[in-house]
C-alpha cells in the first residue's frame, strides 16, 4: 500500500496516524467505485499540488462513508481522522467536536482525549498571546512598529510580485484591519512579529503579527522545514493574505480571533528578503507491502 508523503520535518500524515486506515475507511473509497490503493495514489499526487485539497477531499470521503455505512458513525477512528483533517483546515470547532466524539466512543483509547486537550491548550495560549500582543510593553512595541519601512516589503512593494497566474503585479499595502475574509487579491500586509507559538506537532508554525493600525493577528505557516521560523521583532510581509475569522465554542469555552493562513513560507518576505526554496519542506512518496 502506498503511504502518503511525509516531510521529515512534519508529523506523519493524519491518515497514517490512525490505528488502521485500511480497516476504517474502505467504505469511503468504495462509495466512489475505486480501490483504497488507487485513491491513496491519487491523494499522494494532490499533496504535491496543494495539501489543503487532500484534507477537503478526505473529509468529503468520510462524510460519504457515513451515508453509505450507517455503522461508520460509531467508528472512533473515523471521528479522529476527520477531526485531524479539520484541524489542519483550521476548522477548530469541528476538530474539537470530532476528538470529543471519538473519545466518547472509545473511552479506553487515550489519543482522542489527548488531541482534544492539546488543541484546547493551543487555543488558550494563542488567544492569550493575541490579546496581550505577546506581552510586549507598549513603549517597546511602539519602537518596533516605528522601524517598519517600505523597503521591507521586498518584491511585494516594487511591482516584482508574481501572482498565482504568473503575472507581475503591484500590490497595495493595507492594514491588517482592512482585510476581508478569504484571499485578499492585490493586497499586501506588513507588520512586526510579537510572539511565536510552537506545538508538540510543530505544524503549523504560528506567530503573532502587529501593524501600526493596532490589532494582533495570528499567522499560520504550513509546509516549512523544521529549522525555519521568525523571531520577535522581525518584519514580515504577506502578499494576498488569506484571512480566517474564528468563532469557536466547545464545552463552555469560547475563542474568537483572526488568522492568516500561509501555505508555504516561500510566500513570505522576512526583513525585506523573500524566503527561498530551502524554507519549504520537501514531499516524498514511499511504498511498502502490506498483508491483511
PyMOL commands that set and color helices and strands:
alter all, ss='L'
color gray80, all
select helices_A, chain A and resi 15-17+21-24+26-30+36-49+51-68+70-74+76-88+92-105+110-135+138-146+150-156+176-178+265-267+277-279
alter helices_A, ss='H'
color red, helices_A
select strands_A, chain A and resi 2-3+161-162+168-169+172-173+182-183+187-197+205-210+216-221+235-239+242-250+253-262+268-270+273-274+286-287
alter strands_A, ss='S'
color yellow, strands_A
deselect
rebuild
show_as cartoon
